């Protein structure tokens, strides 16, 4: 790793960790669930090309009971029957929010389709989770975090 960004900016990383803690609490207590969160984190990390985060979130997903088949097929989720409509809505929302620079905002039709599966709080928490993993991806890529070094606890 190029630098230990945790020690370089402890207040900034504390803010990131506080947001991460909110997202995980919302997943456990709310409508997201840890399984959906792991799929979203992995898919966003695939899009961003963050090897460290892909390694981390696939390990966490497997530990939480996610199947190998669903993890292997995640980059082609639209072409497979392995995901629920709710998961598909979350993955589409995650992709749209990750690829904002290549599009003109979020289409109303995608928003409405996603809202069919999530309450206002649920969709807000999902969007915060997407924001969080995008930020972690950028930190890990910028400072060359070592892929393969993460071990689930």
N, C-alpha and C positions, 0 to 999 in steps of 0.2 A: 504494500500500500504506500502511496506517495507521502501521505501524512496522516496523522491521527486527528481527523477533523473533530472528534469528540472533545479532545483536550484543547484544540485550537480555538474553539468557540463554544465553551460550555453553556452559556446562556442561550445561544441559538439552538444548540442541540437539545437542551432541556425543553424548549418550546416545541420542537419537532416530536420529542418523546411524549410530551403531554398530549399533543394531538393524536399521536399513535395510540396512547392509552385510552383516550376517548373513543376512538374508532373500535378498538378491541372490546371495550366494555359495551359499546352499542351493539357489536356483533354478538356478544354472548347474551345480552339481555333483550335485544331487540329483534327485528325481523331479518337482519342480514345473516347471522349464523357464521360460525368459523369456516365451514366448508365453502360457502359462497365467497367469503373474503379471501380465502386461499386461492380460489380459481381466478378472481379478479386480480389479485396481486401478481399471480404468475403470468396471466395474459398481458397485463400492462408491462411487466418486466420483459416479456418476449418482444413486444413491440419496440420497447426502448433499447433492446439489446443489452440488458444488464445481467451478465452472467452470474455475478454474485447473488443477486436477488432471485433469479430463476432457480439457482441451486438451493437457496434458503427456503423459498416458498414451496417448491416441490417436495423438499424433505419434510417441511411442516405439514403439508397436505397429506402426504403418505402416512405420517405419524398419526394424523387425525382420522385416518380411515379412507382417504380418497384412493380410487383405483388407479392402477398404472394405465389402463386403457384410456380413461378420461384425461389423465395428465398428458399422455402422448398425443392425443388428438386435439388438445386444447387450441393449438394454432389454427386448426381447421374446424372449429366448433360449428360453423354454419353448415358444413357438409356431413355432419355425423348425427346419429340419433341418440347420443349419449347424455344430452343435457336437457333439463326441463325448460319449459317456456320462461319461467322466472329467471333461471340461470342465463338463458339466451338474452333476455332483456337486460340483465345486469352486464353481461359481456359486451353487448352492443353499446350500452351507455358508457362503459369503461373505454372501449375503443374510440368512440366519438370524442370523449373528453381528453383522451391522450393525444389524439391526432388533430387537435384544434387548428394548428397552423396550416393544415392542408385542406381545410374546409371553411365554410362561412358560418361559423357558429354551430349550434345544435338545432337540427330541424324540429319543428313543432310535432311532426308525426312520430319521431323517435321519442321525444319527451312524453307524448300521450301514450305511446305503446309501453314505455317503461313505467309510467304512473299506474297503469293497470295492475302492476305487480308490487308496487311499493307505495306506502303512505308518504306524506310530505316529509316526515321525520326520517323514514327509511331511505328515501331518495336523497335527502340531504346528507345522511350518514354515509351512504354509498358514495356520493360525490366527494365527501371529505376523505374517504378511504382511497379513492382514485387520486386525489390531490396528494395525499400523503405518500403513496407508493411512487408516484411520479417524482416527487422531491427526493425520496430515498434513492431511486434509480440514478438521478442526476448526481447526487453525492457519491454514490458508489462508483459510478463510471468516471467522474471527474478525478477522484483520488485513487483509482485503480484498486478497489477492494479485491482481495484474493478469493476468486471463485473456488469453491470446494472446501474452504476452511470452516464454514458454518456447521455446527452440530446442534440439532434440536435438543432442547432440555426436557 
